Amino acid sequence: MSKLVIVGTVAFDAIETPFGKTDKILGGAATFIGLAASHFNVDSSIVSVVGGDFPQEYLDLLSDKKIDISGIEIVKEGKTFFWSGLYHNDMNSRDTLATELNVLADFNPVVPVNYRDAKVVMLGNLHPLVQMSVIEQMAEKPDLIVLDTMNFWMDNALDDLLKVIKKIDVITINDEEARQLTGEYSLVVAARKIHEMGPKYVVIKKGDLLFHNDDVFYAPALPLEEVFDPTGAGDTFAGGFAGYLAGTNDFSFENMKNAVIYGSTLASFCVEKFGTERMMNMTDEEVFDRLKQFKSLTQFEIELS
Amino acid sequence: MSKLVIVGTVAFDAIETPFGKTDKILGGAATFIGLAASHFNVDSSIVSVVGGDFPQEYLDLLSDKKIDISGIEIVKEGKTFFWSGLYHNDMNSRDTLATELNVLADFNPVVPVNYRDAKVVMLGNLHPLVQMSVIEQMAEKPDLIVLDTMNFWMDNALDDLLKVIKKIDVITINDEEARQLTGEYSLVVAARKIHEMGPKYVVIKKGDLLFHNDDVFYAPALPLEEVFDPTGAGDTFAGGFAGYLAGTNDFSFENMKNAVIYGSTLASFCVEKFGTERMMNMTDEEVFDRLKQFKSLTQFEIELS
């Protein structure tokens, strides 16, 4: 089975949306990535850190999904990373109410020895130095390194970020971040500039646009009746994308299109309930049905011969 | 050949974008609709009004595209409708600098007698009473009536608009207008409410979403390097949509998907130059090539069996 190394936060989230609010629940980029990737035939390992306050029950939830958790360091005397946010009525914008780094402040990722030969590495949104450290620990160059990042690192650690970007194959960022990173408004031009920074593939999360040289592929967001909680959608996309590619072991552009579709499909489940709840209880049949919806949403029959 | 009746403005536009500005040039909803529809095997007639200041040369341009102009009334002593707008840097928002109704203020549309048996009617953005008058002049119920409208009529003539909406088959509006018309934020729910108002098909122009009962189809905007001038894009979409359906004489949901693709494709040309310039000089081969781009942008190969 293909191995997938995932680095990212495993955290507590407290979320408020127009539909309700939660206490501290399980969250974090690596959590969502891992849950999404667990849908595929891959042997995933999460590299992360939590505090002594992190419930064994949450770790068991991940283990139950066949995710290796030996790379999740537990700092007994420390507290787990905590994020709290409030989503506005449009569900597109949010205020961060609290960010407590806690054990994340001194996080030194350690990739488990038996995963250092993984062919696929998924670098979740974290300090670029942490992402770089994971790359450097790999025994040989992976077939595919996917990086997710955000504007915060462009503002605060741009040099480090650019060094990591040079080493990766696929970057996933949203449209505003692509514009910030390149100073270009046109996403086509922005993608080209990002290609020049290193990544052969650029995924811009607006719907989801996949760029590779002059080729573009687009997967829209499924038009859902209600988005209940957007938290983790981007991570779930990334996890589905990397998980599908690791599981199929085919890194061609054509197969990346399928990976984008799987990523979008899984993300559409993620937003239906608070936190990880929906991802914990998603059946293969439900995924299959939604892939069919995706197909009827986007596929057409014009003959071009 | 199938007949298509088009009602809408034939006008002067003066446009300013970050890329330049124009003097008064040929514009108007019916102009763009007609040019787009002329790409298909249809016999189109434009119902509109212009003033004595309208150049014969512009009318000849439409005739050259095999568009019937016998329904364009010329009010010798009047002036042609004039619109002027300034697009902001994002090319999505604009300021209207001038709107001079002129001859449009007293416009009584007259559908040419030999087009009153047309099977397809395209009601371009105009006062709903004008749109209604065109419907009432048709000899028998057309197979398909498509209506384009905008927030201005929701603000100023809602009752009249709702009466027209009850009589049509397809409505094309943008996402904000769909929300305004229904008071629903979710576009899925908004589309359902619009179904209940009359139209069996709802096209929401955000990318382009086509709703019919529980079916949804989505065509993204092609990611272009630069949008040069968005004026007329929505009308061009509508003209391509209605023209394709009239030309194929197939009003099924499956064929409407193709109509959406053609509409989006033609609109992607429209925005490449000022006004109608690009639409006047678009070859079949260029359209074919762009349809291929559309296909590679959106089609994928996941087998669902």
HADDOCK unambig.tbl for C-alpha pairs under 7 A between the chains (distance, minus, plus):
assign (segid A and resid 186 and name CA) (segid B and resid 225 and name CA) 6.06 0.50 0.50
assign (segid A and resid 186 and name CA) (segid B and resid 226 and name CA) 6.60 0.50 0.50
assign (segid A and resid 188 and name CA) (segid B and resid 223 and name CA) 6.51 0.50 0.50
assign (segid A and resid 188 and name CA) (segid B and resid 224 and name CA) 6.72 0.50 0.50
assign (segid A and resid 188 and name CA) (segid B and resid 225 and name CA) 5.46 0.50 0.50
assign (segid A and resid 189 and name CA) (segid B and resid 225 and name CA) 6.36 0.50 0.50
assign (segid A and resid 216 and name CA) (segid B and resid 297 and name CA) 5.63 0.50 0.50
assign (segid A and resid 217 and name CA) (segid B and resid 296 and name CA) 6.72 0.50 0.50
assign (segid A and resid 217 and name CA) (segid B and resid 297 and name CA) 4.22 0.50 0.50
assign (segid A and resid 217 and name CA) (segid B and resid 298 and name CA) 5.94 0.50 0.50
assign (segid A and resid 218 and name CA) (segid B and resid 297 and name CA) 5.56 0.50 0.50
assign (segid A and resid 218 and name CA) (segid B and resid 298 and name CA) 5.54 0.50 0.50
assign (segid A and resid 219 and name CA) (segid B and resid 298 and name CA) 6.72 0.50 0.50
assign (segid A and resid 223 and name CA) (segid B and resid 188 and name CA) 6.52 0.50 0.50
assign (segid A and resid 224 and name CA) (segid B and resid 188 and name CA) 6.77 0.50 0.50
assign (segid A and resid 225 and name CA) (segid B and resid 186 and name CA) 6.06 0.50 0.50
assign (segid A and resid 225 and name CA) (segid B and resid 188 and name CA) 5.53 0.50 0.50
assign (segid A and resid 225 and name CA) (segid B and resid 189 and name CA) 6.40 0.50 0.50
assign (segid A and resid 226 and name CA) (segid B and resid 186 and name CA) 6.62 0.50 0.50
assign (segid A and resid 257 and name CA) (segid B and resid 300 and name CA) 6.45 0.50 0.50
assign (segid A and resid 258 and name CA) (segid B and resid 300 and name CA) 6.50 0.50 0.50
assign (segid A and resid 258 and name CA) (segid B and resid 302 and name CA) 6.29 0.50 0.50
assign (segid A and resid 296 and name CA) (segid B and resid 217 and name CA) 6.71 0.50 0.50
assign (segid A and resid 297 and name CA) (segid B and resid 216 and name CA) 5.62 0.50 0.50
assign (segid A and resid 297 and name CA) (segid B and resid 217 and name CA) 4.20 0.50 0.50
assign (segid A and resid 297 and name CA) (segid B and resid 218 and name CA) 5.55 0.50 0.50
assign (segid A and resid 298 and name CA) (segid B and resid 217 and name CA) 5.94 0.50 0.50
assign (segid A and resid 298 and name CA) (segid B and resid 218 and name CA) 5.55 0.50 0.50
assign (segid A and resid 298 and name CA) (segid B and resid 219 and name CA) 6.73 0.50 0.50
assign (segid A and resid 298 and name CA) (segid B and resid 298 and name CA) 6.45 0.50 0.50
assign (segid A and resid 299 and name CA) (segid B and resid 299 and name CA) 5.84 0.50 0.50
assign (segid A and resid 300 and name CA) (segid B and resid 257 and name CA) 6.48 0.50 0.50
assign (segid A and resid 300 and name CA) (segid B and resid 258 and name CA) 6.52 0.50 0.50
assign (segid A and resid 302 and name CA) (segid B and resid 258 and name CA) 6.33 0.50 0.50
